[in-house]
Every structure is written in C-alpha cells, then in structure tokens.
Amino acid sequence: MELNLYQIDAFTDTPFEGNPAAVIPLETWLPDNSMQSIAEENNLSETAFFVPKGKGFHLRWFTPKTEVDLCGHATLAAAYVLFNILGYNKERIEFETKSGVLTVLKKDDWLVMDFPAQTPVPCNVPYEIVKAFDRAPIECLRSEDYIVVFETEGDILSIKPDLAYLKKLDLRGVIITAKSRQYDFVSRFFAPKYGIDEDPVTGSAHTQLIPYWAMKLDKTEMRAKQVSHRGGELVCELRNDRVLISGKAVKFLEGKIELS
C-alpha cells in the first residue's frame, strides 16, 4: 500500500519556522495501531489523518505516543493540504473530530479555524510546577492543560523547565504565558508525557489562553506569539464560546509512505 504524505509548517509562511505537522489523506481508515506507528515513525508532534465523510472530512491526530482529542496546528496543516494541494474548491471545510465539528475558512492566504473555547479556572500551583520552573508564577489555572502566568516576557523566554517534573502532572501539558510589548501576549507549551518536550506552536493552547487574556486585557481580538525556538504567530478572536484562530502555512515536503 502506498500513501501520500505532506509535511506542512503551520502558523508561518516561511519554511523552517512554525510547527511542522505530517498530513496523510486516506480513503478509509487504517487500523489504529498502523496510524500510531506512522506517527511514531514521523516523530513530529502531530500526524493528521483524514477521510472523506458526508460534505466534509473526519479528522484524527496522533502524537508519537498517543491519539489526542484536539490539535490546532495539524488541523491548519490538513486544511492547507486540502485547499492548496488537493484542489478543494469550497471556501470552508468541516472536520468531524473528537472535539466536535471544527471548521476552517480560507480567507486570502490566511486559514481561520473555529474552535470551542476552553475557559481555564484558577487553581493552586502544583508542587511539580514550582520545581519544574524553579520559580513561583503569579497565577495558575487549569483547563485541558495548566496555564502558568509569569510577570514578564523575559521570564517566558529564559525558562528552562525540568521536564521530569512536568511528566508527573495529571493534565496533558503546561502552558506558560505573560504579557508582551510587541504582541498582546506570548507563550510556550510543554507536554513531555505525550512525547512533546516543547511544542513549537500550539493552536489548541490558544483555545485556553484567549479566554484568559480576553478577561485580563478587556479585548476580544488579539495577536499572539509562541516564543519557542521555531516560533509562530497567531491572530485570535473570542466569539462567545468559540475561539477563531488564524494562521498561515507552507509546504515543506511531499512524499510517499510504503506499507506492506
């Protein structure tokens, strides 16, 4: 069996920046263990698989270790493949996923994703977080991940976490964030127990960050930067219980997978 594979850099229009995701179009689903093995072999933070379903597509995401319920950058990458490589000629794509129906709208060279907001709630700072970052944050919240707020953008840039402590936490991962001068806020994301020590740009993290910063900054439209080594920019908007996340993408690689 031969499968097409595309590697897309998401949340950037420049190769070698943003967050790389593998995208594999399918006609029918492969066995789950085959998709997990392909994701492990790709060794990217996410590999996206989709199959046609009704008027849209069924979309699933796998890290090198497990399937996940929501992934922003691999959704952006899958939409880019459909719009820009496979000739999908409508302006909106509907993806059926474990997180419900997600839509992606093509607007010039931007892709606009419509995701459910995940509003975080304040919580006590876990011991593991204080140990991992070697400093106490000014605020800690939880949703799908821990959101750990620090005083300055410099804090976010300088932190070198002890990943062994982060692996012990009960949630998917940890987002660290602070206000920014050039952007509304900056962030970084760590999910070592899912095989992702640090994710370059994390769309799903912004479904939690946007409700938080909308309240703190008293605004609904924001520009954000994930300040990982590769880095990436996002334009986001809070609309009631939804978050619109806009980004660009660029193709890095196109190839074939050979399965016996």
DOMIVEX-508474 format. One record per residue (C-alpha): x, y, z; residue number from 1. Coordinates in steps of 0.5 Angstrom, whole numbers. Layout:
BEGIN
+-------+-------+-------+------+
:  east : north :    up : resi :
+-------+-------+-------+------+
:     X :     Y :     Z :  NUM :
...
+-------+-------+-------+------+
END
This chain:
BEGIN
+-------+-------+-------+------+
:  east : north :    up : resi :
+-------+-------+-------+------+
:     0 :     0 :     0 :    1 :
:     2 :     7 :    -2 :    2 :
:     0 :    13 :     2 :    3 :
:     1 :    21 :     0 :    4 :
:     5 :    25 :     6 :    5 :
:     6 :    32 :     6 :    6 :
:    10 :    36 :    12 :    7 :
:     7 :    43 :    13 :    8 :
:    10 :    48 :    17 :    9 :
:     4 :    51 :    21 :   10 :
:     3 :    58 :    23 :   11 :
:     8 :    61 :    19 :   12 :
:     9 :    63 :    11 :   13 :
:    17 :    61 :    12 :   14 :
:    20 :    54 :    12 :   15 :
:    24 :    52 :    18 :   16 :
:    19 :    56 :    22 :   17 :
:    12 :    55 :    26 :   18 :
:    10 :    48 :    28 :   19 :
:    11 :    42 :    23 :   20 :
:     6 :    37 :    22 :   21 :
:     5 :    31 :    18 :   22 :
:    -2 :    30 :    14 :   23 :
:    -4 :    24 :    11 :   24 :
:   -10 :    24 :     7 :   25 :
:   -14 :    17 :     7 :   26 :
:   -20 :    14 :     3 :   27 :
:   -22 :     9 :     9 :   28 :
:   -19 :     9 :    16 :   29 :
:   -12 :     5 :    17 :   30 :
:   -12 :     1 :    24 :   31 :
:   -11 :     5 :    30 :   32 :
:    -4 :     1 :    31 :   33 :
:    -2 :     3 :    24 :   34 :
:    -3 :    10 :    25 :   35 :
:     0 :    10 :    31 :   36 :
:     6 :     7 :    28 :   37 :
:     6 :    12 :    23 :   38 :
:     6 :    18 :    27 :   39 :
:    12 :    15 :    32 :   40 :
:    16 :    14 :    25 :   41 :
:    15 :    21 :    23 :   42 :
:    17 :    23 :    30 :   43 :
:    13 :    30 :    29 :   44 :
:     9 :    33 :    35 :   45 :
:     3 :    31 :    31 :   46 :
:     1 :    27 :    25 :   47 :
:    -6 :    28 :    22 :   48 :
:   -10 :    23 :    18 :   49 :
:   -17 :    25 :    15 :   50 :
:   -22 :    21 :    11 :   51 :
:   -28 :    24 :     7 :   52 :
:   -35 :    24 :    11 :   53 :
:   -41 :    27 :     8 :   54 :
:   -40 :    34 :     6 :   55 :
:   -33 :    34 :    10 :   56 :
:   -28 :    30 :    13 :   57 :
:   -27 :    26 :    19 :   58 :
:   -20 :    28 :    22 :   59 :
:   -16 :    25 :    27 :   60 :
:    -9 :    27 :    31 :   61 :
:    -3 :    23 :    33 :   62 :
:     3 :    25 :    37 :   63 :
:     9 :    20 :    37 :   64 :
:     6 :    16 :    43 :   65 :
:    -2 :    17 :    43 :   66 :
:    -8 :    20 :    40 :   67 :
:   -10 :    27 :    42 :   68 :
:   -17 :    30 :    42 :   69 :
:   -15 :    37 :    39 :   70 :
:    -9 :    40 :    35 :   71 :
:    -9 :    46 :    32 :   72 :
:    -3 :    47 :    28 :   73 :
:    -5 :    40 :    25 :   74 :
:   -12 :    42 :    23 :   75 :
:    -9 :    48 :    20 :   76 :
:    -4 :    44 :    16 :   77 :
:    -9 :    39 :    14 :   78 :
:   -14 :    45 :    11 :   79 :
:    -8 :    47 :     8 :   80 :
:    -7 :    41 :     4 :   81 :
:   -14 :    41 :     2 :   82 :
:   -14 :    48 :     0 :   83 :
:    -7 :    49 :    -3 :   84 :
:    -5 :    42 :    -6 :   85 :
:   -11 :    37 :    -7 :   86 :
:   -16 :    42 :   -10 :   87 :
:   -21 :    43 :    -5 :   88 :
:   -25 :    49 :    -8 :   89 :
:   -30 :    51 :    -3 :   90 :
:   -28 :    57 :     2 :   91 :
:   -30 :    53 :     8 :   92 :
:   -28 :    46 :    11 :   93 :
:   -32 :    42 :    16 :   94 :
:   -28 :    37 :    20 :   95 :
:   -31 :    32 :    25 :   96 :
:   -27 :    31 :    31 :   97 :
:   -26 :    28 :    38 :   98 :
:   -28 :    35 :    40 :   99 :
:   -34 :    36 :    35 :  100 :
:   -34 :    39 :    29 :  101 :
:   -29 :    44 :    27 :  102 :
:   -29 :    49 :    21 :  103 :
:   -23 :    52 :    17 :  104 :
:   -25 :    58 :    13 :  105 :
:   -20 :    60 :     7 :  106 :
:   -19 :    68 :     7 :  107 :
:   -14 :    70 :     2 :  108 :
:    -7 :    67 :     5 :  109 :
:   -10 :    66 :    12 :  110 :
:   -13 :    60 :    15 :  111 :
:   -19 :    61 :    20 :  112 :
:   -20 :    56 :    25 :  113 :
:   -26 :    56 :    29 :  114 :
:   -25 :    52 :    36 :  115 :
:   -29 :    51 :    42 :  116 :
:   -26 :    56 :    48 :  117 :
:   -24 :    52 :    54 :  118 :
:   -24 :    57 :    59 :  119 :
:   -19 :    56 :    65 :  120 :
:   -21 :    56 :    72 :  121 :
:   -16 :    59 :    78 :  122 :
:   -12 :    53 :    82 :  123 :
:    -7 :    52 :    87 :  124 :
:     0 :    52 :    84 :  125 :
:     2 :    44 :    84 :  126 :
:     9 :    43 :    87 :  127 :
:    11 :    40 :    81 :  128 :
:    11 :    46 :    77 :  129 :
:    14 :    50 :    82 :  130 :
:    20 :    45 :    82 :  131 :
:    20 :    45 :    74 :  132 :
:    21 :    52 :    73 :  133 :
:    25 :    54 :    79 :  134 :
:    20 :    60 :    81 :  135 :
:    13 :    61 :    83 :  136 :
:     8 :    64 :    78 :  137 :
:     4 :    70 :    79 :  138 :
:    -2 :    66 :    77 :  139 :
:    -4 :    59 :    76 :  140 :
:   -10 :    56 :    72 :  141 :
:   -13 :    49 :    69 :  142 :
:   -17 :    47 :    63 :  143 :
:   -14 :    42 :    59 :  144 :
:    -7 :    44 :    61 :  145 :
:    -4 :    48 :    66 :  146 :
:    -4 :    55 :    65 :  147 :
:     2 :    58 :    69 :  148 :
:     3 :    66 :    68 :  149 :
:     9 :    70 :    70 :  150 :
:    11 :    77 :    71 :  151 :
:    15 :    79 :    64 :  152 :
:    16 :    76 :    57 :  153 :
:    23 :    75 :    59 :  154 :
:    21 :    70 :    64 :  155 :
:    18 :    66 :    59 :  156 :
:    24 :    67 :    54 :  157 :
:    29 :    65 :    60 :  158 :
:    25 :    59 :    63 :  159 :
:    29 :    52 :    62 :  160 :
:    24 :    47 :    65 :  161 :
:    26 :    41 :    69 :  162 :
:    21 :    36 :    64 :  163 :
:    22 :    30 :    69 :  164 :
:    17 :    34 :    74 :  165 :
:    12 :    36 :    68 :  166 :
:    11 :    29 :    67 :  167 :
:     9 :    28 :    73 :  168 :
:     3 :    33 :    73 :  169 :
:    -4 :    30 :    72 :  170 :
:    -6 :    34 :    66 :  171 :
:    -4 :    34 :    58 :  172 :
:     1 :    39 :    59 :  173 :
:     3 :    46 :    61 :  174 :
:     3 :    53 :    58 :  175 :
:     7 :    59 :    61 :  176 :
:     5 :    66 :    59 :  177 :
:     6 :    73 :    60 :  178 :
:     4 :    80 :    57 :  179 :
:     8 :    82 :    51 :  180 :
:    10 :    89 :    49 :  181 :
:    10 :    87 :    41 :  182 :
:     4 :    82 :    42 :  183 :
:    -2 :    82 :    47 :  184 :
:     2 :    76 :    50 :  185 :
:     7 :    71 :    49 :  186 :
:     7 :    63 :    51 :  187 :
:    11 :    57 :    51 :  188 :
:     8 :    50 :    51 :  189 :
:    11 :    43 :    54 :  190 :
:     8 :    36 :    54 :  191 :
:    13 :    31 :    55 :  192 :
:     9 :    26 :    58 :  193 :
:     6 :    26 :    51 :  194 :
:    12 :    26 :    47 :  195 :
:    13 :    33 :    46 :  196 :
:    18 :    36 :    50 :  197 :
:    17 :    43 :    48 :  198 :
:    12 :    44 :    42 :  199 :
:    14 :    50 :    37 :  200 :
:     7 :    53 :    36 :  201 :
:     0 :    50 :    39 :  202 :
:    -7 :    52 :    37 :  203 :
:   -10 :    48 :    42 :  204 :
:    -7 :    52 :    48 :  205 :
:   -10 :    58 :    45 :  206 :
:   -17 :    56 :    46 :  207 :
:   -15 :    57 :    53 :  208 :
:   -10 :    63 :    53 :  209 :
:   -15 :    67 :    49 :  210 :
:   -21 :    67 :    54 :  211 :
:   -16 :    68 :    60 :  212 :
:   -13 :    74 :    56 :  213 :
:   -19 :    77 :    54 :  214 :
:   -21 :    78 :    61 :  215 :
:   -15 :    81 :    63 :  216 :
:   -14 :    85 :    57 :  217 :
:   -21 :    87 :    56 :  218 :
:   -21 :    86 :    49 :  219 :
:   -23 :    80 :    44 :  220 :
:   -18 :    81 :    39 :  221 :
:   -11 :    79 :    40 :  222 :
:    -4 :    78 :    37 :  223 :
:     0 :    72 :    40 :  224 :
:     7 :    70 :    39 :  225 :
:     9 :    63 :    41 :  226 :
:    16 :    64 :    43 :  227 :
:    19 :    57 :    42 :  228 :
:    26 :    56 :    38 :  229 :
:    22 :    56 :    32 :  230 :
:    16 :    61 :    34 :  231 :
:    10 :    62 :    31 :  232 :
:     5 :    68 :    30 :  233 :
:    -3 :    67 :    31 :  234 :
:    -9 :    72 :    30 :  235 :
:   -14 :    70 :    35 :  236 :
:   -21 :    73 :    37 :  237 :
:   -26 :    71 :    42 :  238 :
:   -33 :    70 :    40 :  239 :
:   -38 :    68 :    46 :  240 :
:   -36 :    60 :    47 :  241 :
:   -31 :    60 :    41 :  242 :
:   -24 :    62 :    39 :  243 :
:   -22 :    64 :    32 :  244 :
:   -15 :    62 :    31 :  245 :
:   -12 :    65 :    24 :  246 :
:    -5 :    63 :    21 :  247 :
:    -1 :    62 :    15 :  248 :
:     2 :    55 :    13 :  249 :
:     7 :    53 :     8 :  250 :
:     9 :    46 :     5 :  251 :
:    16 :    43 :     7 :  252 :
:    16 :    36 :     4 :  253 :
:    12 :    32 :     0 :  254 :
:    13 :    24 :    -1 :  255 :
:    10 :    17 :     0 :  256 :
:    10 :    12 :     5 :  257 :
:    10 :     5 :     3 :  258 :
:     6 :     0 :     7 :  259 :
:     7 :    -8 :     6 :  260 :
+-------+-------+-------+------+
END
